[in-house]
Amino acid sequence: MEFRYQAANSQGQTISGQLSAANEREAARLLRQQDLTPISIAAAESPKQAAWRRKAAASVQDKVLVIQELATLLQAGVPLAEAVGSIGEAHAGTQIGVAFGEALKALRAGDRLSQALRATQLELPTYLHQLIAAGELTGKLAQSLQTAAAQMAYEERVRQETRNALTYPAILVFSGIAATLLVFLVVVPKFANLLKNRTADIPQLSKWVIGAGLFVKEHLLWVGLGFLALVFGLTIALGNPAVRAKLFEALAKTPILGGWLMETELGRWAAMLGALLENRVPIISAMELAQNGVRIGTLQGKLEQAVREVRAGKKIAEALEGTRALSMTGLNLIRVGERSGELAPMLRALASLYENAGRDRMKRFLLLLEPLAILVIGSVIGIIMVAIMLAITSLSNISL
């Protein structure tokens, strides 16, 4: 079996290559026999896998891992240009490999790492470039990269938790739609002859339900195409940042879901602001970057107002108190952080507080959403069944 590896030699230089071994442990042993210290060992890809990987865009997880890898190499004492070049070789043929190859050329031309990465086609968060620039000024580049990777991982975790939380309700809704469609296609058309019975006094509800069932069955192709067009249109609309912003704004005003979204956004804002301040990013720049990461327009406007007031000379806690963006607990934490000079740790504590509160609110929301979905789906199917039973009963009354 073929393995690709990265290893450090006795002079501290990083080298990469490929070797044959039975497993990863055997590959590591062979490298040590050559006086090499393994850094990473992975199974070599087949030509088809490599071709697919070259076409695929880098995921957020890939970007987090590569930033962590760069930080680890720098902490181990590997020179910056060599670390960037090594990562470019290890990810050769991928979007990350191409980006780090371009960054290496820029570094050799005299650019800083923050400038080099910004000029590549790799989409990275704005705060990452700011953190790298701050790390270059303070001489703590590896620590800044670790902080950026941790923030990226935190944001991806929040997205994954939200997506996972909505998976079951989504399956439930689609199952209900499929069940309703099955009833319309199989059960309801069997009672179509009832509409032709002019002597029966069929209730209006029964006429509507049976008529709808016949319409769906007779125009199934068009109904299916219309449904696909609706799904396709929603997908395109949600891909538009302006539409997503309006959707978040509307959802933020709902009773339970709105509180969950607001706490999630505040947690992300506090975590990002704390990370930026911890790495010596100027307070105004840090607040602007953190505020730009908020997706709810109303909350972003309040935080933007706080930035203006801080620029005018107010303290952060005073500026935020006027906007009513944070709870009293959050304001007290920031106030204590400003007085003690430990604002970054207090913001991290605030982020953890909002994250836990948002998770609890999400659980309560799901506890309501699941039975509500079941109730709605059951009600629709129940109405169909009642309509059919009313139609059958109307025939029985005539025969009597």
C-alpha positions as semicolon CSV with decimal commas, in nm:
position;residue;x (nm);y (nm);z (nm)
1;M;0,000;0,000;0,000
2;E;0,129;0,346;-0,092
3;F;0,149;0,628;0,165
4;R;0,227;0,997;0,126
5;Y;0,425;1,146;0,412
6;Q;0,569;1,465;0,557
7;A;0,867;1,434;0,789
8;A;1,140;1,645;0,948
9;N;1,508;1,550;0,912
10;S;1,785;1,598;1,167
11;Q;1,843;1,958;1,045
12;G;1,478;2,048;1,108
13;Q;1,392;2,064;0,738
14;T;1,056;1,934;0,622
15;I;1,052;1,684;0,339
16;S;0,767;1,498;0,174
17;G;0,738;1,192;-0,043
18;Q;0,575;0,857;-0,097
19;L;0,665;0,507;0,024
20;S;0,523;0,153;0,029
21;A;0,421;-0,007;0,359
22;A;0,166;-0,250;0,500
23;N;0,003;0,016;0,724
24;E;0,064;0,358;0,877
25;R;0,258;0,214;1,171
26;E;0,493;0,034;0,934
27;A;0,534;0,353;0,729
28;A;0,627;0,550;1,044
29;R;0,881;0,282;1,139
30;L;1,043;0,297;0,795
31;L;1,072;0,675;0,822
32;R;1,237;0,656;1,164
33;Q;1,487;0,408;1,025
34;Q;1,587;0,686;0,783
35;D;1,636;0,931;1,077
36;L;1,318;1,116;0,982
37;T;1,052;1,235;1,229
38;P;0,702;1,177;1,083
39;I;0,473;1,480;1,075
40;S;0,185;1,335;0,874
41;I;0,119;1,002;0,700
42;A;-0,182;0,937;0,477
43;A;-0,280;0,674;0,224
44;A;-0,197;0,776;-0,130
45;E;-0,499;0,839;-0,351
46;S;-0,589;0,656;-0,667
47;P;-0,581;0,856;-0,995
48;K;-0,963;0,886;-0,992
49;Q;-0,964;1,010;-0,632
50;A;-0,689;1,260;-0,709
51;A;-0,878;1,390;-1,014
52;W;-1,198;1,432;-0,808
53;R;-1,004;1,607;-0,529
54;R;-0,852;1,853;-0,775
55;K;-1,199;1,957;-0,892
56;A;-1,355;1,978;-0,545
57;A;-1,349;2,308;-0,358
58;A;-1,187;2,311;-0,015
59;S;-1,435;2,260;0,269
60;V;-1,432;2,460;0,590
61;Q;-1,290;2,158;0,772
62;D;-1,006;2,135;0,519
63;K;-0,925;2,501;0,573
64;V;-0,929;2,461;0,952
65;L;-0,695;2,163;0,933
66;V;-0,449;2,337;0,702
67;I;-0,437;2,648;0,924
68;Q;-0,375;2,424;1,227
69;E;-0,106;2,240;1,032
70;L;0,068;2,568;0,946
71;A;0,053;2,679;1,311
72;T;0,199;2,345;1,425
73;L;0,489;2,369;1,181
74;L;0,568;2,725;1,291
75;Q;0,554;2,626;1,659
76;A;0,800;2,344;1,581
77;G;1,047;2,603;1,453
78;V;1,004;2,541;1,079
79;P;1,071;2,862;0,879
80;L;0,759;3,027;0,737
81;A;0,846;2,989;0,367
82;E;0,941;2,625;0,417
83;A;0,620;2,553;0,610
84;V;0,404;2,715;0,342
85;G;0,590;2,530;0,066
86;S;0,559;2,200;0,252
87;I;0,181;2,241;0,286
88;G;0,157;2,333;-0,082
89;E;0,339;2,011;-0,176
90;A;0,134;1,797;0,063
91;H;-0,191;1,927;-0,089
92;A;-0,064;1,938;-0,447
93;G;-0,340;1,946;-0,707
94;T;-0,608;2,077;-0,470
95;Q;-0,743;2,426;-0,419
96;I;-0,543;2,453;-0,098
97;G;-0,225;2,332;-0,268
98;V;-0,262;2,587;-0,548
99;A;-0,331;2,868;-0,299
100;F;-0,029;2,786;-0,082
101;G;0,188;2,754;-0,392
102;E;0,085;3,108;-0,490
103;A;0,142;3,225;-0,132
104;L;0,496;3,080;-0,137
105;K;0,577;3,277;-0,452
106;A;0,446;3,594;-0,288
107;L;0,650;3,529;0,028
108;R;0,968;3,488;-0,177
109;A;0,883;3,816;-0,352
110;G;0,884;3,992;-0,015
111;D;0,514;3,998;0,081
112;R;0,384;3,920;0,429
113;L;0,181;3,604;0,488
114;S;-0,138;3,806;0,541
115;Q;-0,089;3,976;0,203
116;A;0,009;3,651;0,032
117;L;-0,300;3,458;0,148
118;R;-0,532;3,750;0,076
119;A;-0,416;3,752;-0,287
120;T;-0,500;3,383;-0,344
121;Q;-0,832;3,240;-0,465
122;L;-0,884;3,052;-0,137
123;E;-1,187;3,197;0,044
124;L;-1,089;3,262;0,404
125;P;-1,266;3,470;0,675
126;T;-1,168;3,836;0,689
127;Y;-1,071;3,807;1,054
128;L;-0,814;3,540;0,964
129;H;-0,613;3,791;0,761
130;Q;-0,642;4,044;1,043
131;L;-0,526;3,790;1,301
132;I;-0,230;3,690;1,082
133;A;-0,134;4,056;1,039
134;A;-0,154;4,107;1,416
135;G;0,056;3,794;1,473
136;E;0,320;3,919;1,232
137;L;0,343;4,249;1,419
138;T;0,363;4,089;1,765
139;G;0,583;3,795;1,667
140;K;0,312;3,545;1,771
141;L;0,210;3,421;1,428
142;A;0,166;3,057;1,533
143;Q;-0,061;3,156;1,824
144;S;-0,266;3,383;1,596
145;L;-0,312;3,100;1,348
146;Q;-0,426;2,866;1,626
147;T;-0,678;3,127;1,742
148;A;-0,807;3,174;1,387
149;A;-0,842;2,798;1,338
150;A;-1,029;2,767;1,670
151;Q;-1,269;3,047;1,568
152;M;-1,329;2,889;1,227
153;A;-1,393;2,552;1,393
154;Y;-1,634;2,716;1,640
155;E;-1,837;2,880;1,362
156;E;-1,847;2,554;1,163
157;R;-1,962;2,367;1,477
158;V;-2,247;2,614;1,525
159;R;-2,353;2,567;1,161
160;Q;-2,335;2,188;1,191
161;E;-2,536;2,186;1,515
162;T;-2,805;2,402;1,356
163;R;-2,814;2,183;1,045
164;N;-2,826;1,861;1,248
165;A;-3,097;1,997;1,475
166;L;-3,323;2,069;1,179
167;T;-3,260;1,737;1,003
168;Y;-3,525;1,534;1,188
169;P;-3,804;1,796;1,158
170;A;-3,722;1,829;0,786
171;I;-3,747;1,452;0,737
172;L;-4,073;1,455;0,930
173;V;-4,222;1,727;0,711
174;F;-4,116;1,561;0,385
175;S;-4,252;1,227;0,509
176;G;-4,583;1,395;0,585
177;I;-4,594;1,552;0,239
178;A;-4,520;1,211;0,083
179;A;-4,793;1,044;0,293
180;T;-5,046;1,311;0,198
181;L;-4,955;1,277;-0,169
182;L;-4,995;0,899;-0,145
183;V;-5,343;0,940;0,001
184;F;-5,435;1,179;-0,280
185;L;-5,304;0,944;-0,549
186;V;-5,426;0,608;-0,415
187;V;-5,715;0,656;-0,173
188;V;-5,907;0,968;-0,276
189;P;-5,953;0,885;-0,651
190;K;-6,138;0,563;-0,556
191;F;-6,427;0,781;-0,439
192;A;-6,445;0,988;-0,758
193;N;-6,778;0,830;-0,855
194;L;-6,937;0,994;-0,553
195;L;-6,915;1,330;-0,729
196;K;-7,118;1,189;-1,021
197;N;-7,405;1,085;-0,792
198;R;-7,648;1,374;-0,832
199;T;-7,891;1,233;-0,575
200;A;-7,635;1,247;-0,294
201;D;-7,599;1,558;-0,082
202;I;-7,219;1,546;-0,058
203;P;-7,068;1,801;0,184
204;Q;-6,862;2,078;0,029
205;L;-6,551;1,966;0,218
206;S;-6,576;1,621;0,058
207;K;-6,615;1,775;-0,287
208;W;-6,302;1,986;-0,236
209;V;-6,090;1,695;-0,111
210;I;-6,203;1,448;-0,380
211;G;-6,168;1,713;-0,650
212;A;-5,818;1,795;-0,531
213;G;-5,724;1,425;-0,534
214;L;-5,849;1,385;-0,891
215;F;-5,666;1,698;-1,002
216;V;-5,337;1,575;-0,852
217;K;-5,372;1,234;-1,013
218;E;-5,467;1,369;-1,356
219;H;-5,194;1,636;-1,356
220;L;-4,929;1,446;-1,163
221;L;-4,649;1,540;-1,403
222;W;-4,725;1,910;-1,385
223;V;-4,769;1,900;-1,009
224;G;-4,432;1,725;-0,977
225;L;-4,263;1,975;-1,209
226;G;-4,420;2,262;-1,018
227;F;-4,292;2,121;-0,689
228;L;-3,940;2,076;-0,832
229;A;-3,951;2,431;-0,970
230;L;-4,051;2,558;-0,626
231;V;-3,766;2,371;-0,458
232;F;-3,520;2,490;-0,723
233;G;-3,640;2,848;-0,686
234;L;-3,607;2,836;-0,308
235;T;-3,255;2,695;-0,342
236;I;-3,152;2,977;-0,574
237;A;-3,320;3,237;-0,353
238;L;-3,147;3,109;-0,038
239;G;-2,815;3,121;-0,223
240;N;-2,861;3,498;-0,252
241;P;-2,700;3,676;0,049
242;A;-2,965;3,951;0,044
243;V;-3,249;3,696;0,061
244;R;-3,074;3,505;0,341
245;A;-3,029;3,828;0,534
246;K;-3,401;3,909;0,505
247;L;-3,488;3,554;0,609
248;F;-3,268;3,574;0,917
249;E;-3,421;3,910;0,997
250;A;-3,773;3,766;0,975
251;L;-3,688;3,453;1,176
252;A;-3,518;3,665;1,444
253;K;-3,857;3,824;1,522
254;T;-4,032;3,493;1,594
255;P;-4,096;3,411;1,963
256;I;-3,875;3,105;2,028
257;L;-3,663;3,064;1,715
258;G;-3,575;3,434;1,723
259;G;-3,422;3,410;2,069
260;W;-3,218;3,108;1,964
261;L;-3,082;3,284;1,653
262;M;-3,005;3,601;1,848
263;E;-2,810;3,415;2,118
264;T;-2,621;3,216;1,854
265;E;-2,518;3,535;1,673
266;L;-2,419;3,710;1,995
267;G;-2,211;3,408;2,096
268;R;-2,030;3,416;1,760
269;W;-1,975;3,792;1,792
270;A;-1,834;3,766;2,145
271;A;-1,604;3,474;2,053
272;M;-1,469;3,655;1,748
273;L;-1,418;3,985;1,932
274;G;-1,240;3,807;2,216
275;A;-1,010;3,623;1,974
276;L;-0,921;3,944;1,790
277;L;-0,849;4,138;2,110
278;E;-0,643;3,851;2,249
279;N;-0,417;3,880;1,946
280;R;-0,369;4,257;1,987
281;V;-0,598;4,369;1,705
282;P;-0,697;4,737;1,769
283;I;-1,032;4,765;1,948
284;I;-1,212;4,956;1,670
285;S;-1,090;4,720;1,397
286;A;-1,178;4,420;1,615
287;M;-1,532;4,545;1,678
288;E;-1,585;4,620;1,308
289;L;-1,466;4,274;1,203
290;A;-1,677;4,102;1,469
291;Q;-1,983;4,309;1,378
292;N;-1,945;4,227;1,008
293;G;-1,975;3,857;1,093
294;V;-2,328;3,900;1,234
295;R;-2,604;3,788;0,995
296;I;-2,908;3,951;1,161
297;G;-2,949;4,302;1,024
298;T;-3,110;4,451;1,338
299;L;-2,835;4,319;1,565
300;Q;-2,566;4,425;1,321
301;G;-2,707;4,778;1,320
302;K;-2,695;4,793;1,701
303;L;-2,336;4,672;1,708
304;E;-2,243;4,919;1,436
305;Q;-2,389;5,197;1,649
306;A;-2,178;5,073;1,942
307;V;-1,865;5,093;1,723
308;R;-1,942;5,457;1,641
309;E;-1,988;5,542;2,009
310;V;-1,665;5,367;2,107
311;R;-1,485;5,560;1,833
312;A;-1,633;5,877;1,985
313;G;-1,474;5,794;2,322
314;K;-1,722;5,578;2,511
315;K;-1,632;5,252;2,682
316;I;-1,754;4,931;2,520
317;A;-1,997;4,846;2,801
318;E;-2,152;5,195;2,792
319;A;-2,187;5,186;2,413
320;L;-2,349;4,842;2,417
321;E;-2,581;4,935;2,705
322;G;-2,731;5,214;2,496
323;T;-2,807;4,977;2,208
324;R;-2,968;4,711;2,433
325;A;-2,795;4,442;2,227
326;L;-2,677;4,241;2,530
327;S;-2,839;4,120;2,848
328;M;-2,743;4,270;3,185
329;T;-2,523;3,966;3,254
330;G;-2,333;4,021;2,931
331;L;-2,290;4,392;3,002
332;N;-2,160;4,317;3,351
333;L;-1,905;4,071;3,215
334;I;-1,777;4,326;2,964
335;R;-1,773;4,600;3,228
336;V;-1,569;4,382;3,465
337;G;-1,336;4,289;3,178
338;E;-1,271;4,654;3,096
339;R;-1,202;4,745;3,459
340;S;-0,970;4,449;3,519
341;G;-0,792;4,460;3,183
342;E;-0,916;4,105;3,109
343;L;-1,169;4,190;2,839
344;A;-1,072;3,904;2,604
345;P;-1,123;3,627;2,866
346;M;-1,454;3,785;2,970
347;L;-1,570;3,788;2,609
348;R;-1,480;3,420;2,578
349;A;-1,685;3,352;2,891
350;L;-1,971;3,553;2,742
351;A;-1,948;3,352;2,418
352;S;-1,967;3,028;2,616
353;L;-2,265;3,163;2,810
354;Y;-2,456;3,253;2,494
355;E;-2,359;2,925;2,327
356;N;-2,500;2,721;2,615
357;A;-2,812;2,938;2,636
358;G;-2,866;2,906;2,262
359;R;-2,825;2,529;2,278
360;D;-3,084;2,505;2,556
361;R;-3,324;2,726;2,363
362;M;-3,268;2,513;2,052
363;K;-3,367;2,202;2,246
364;R;-3,686;2,372;2,364
365;F;-3,760;2,483;2,009
366;L;-3,719;2,127;1,880
367;L;-3,939;1,993;2,159
368;L;-4,215;2,217;2,024
369;L;-4,135;2,180;1,655
370;E;-4,153;1,801;1,634
371;P;-4,500;1,758;1,791
372;L;-4,622;2,063;1,598
373;A;-4,512;1,905;1,269
374;I;-4,679;1,578;1,367
375;L;-4,997;1,766;1,461
376;V;-5,010;1,956;1,130
377;I;-4,944;1,645;0,920
378;G;-5,195;1,441;1,121
379;S;-5,454;1,718;1,087
380;V;-5,417;1,727;0,707
381;I;-5,451;1,350;0,673
382;G;-5,736;1,353;0,928
383;I;-5,927;1,615;0,729
384;I;-5,891;1,402;0,416
385;M;-6,024;1,096;0,597
386;V;-6,313;1,290;0,753
387;A;-6,407;1,431;0,412
388;I;-6,418;1,082;0,263
389;M;-6,621;0,944;0,554
390;L;-6,869;1,233;0,524
391;A;-6,914;1,155;0,156
392;I;-6,978;0,787;0,228
393;T;-7,219;0,876;0,509
394;S;-7,417;1,105;0,275
395;L;-7,475;0,805;0,045
396;S;-7,590;0,591;0,337
397;N;-7,842;0,855;0,438
398;I;-7,996;0,847;0,087
399;S;-8,035;0,472;0,085
400;L;-8,223;0,494;0,410
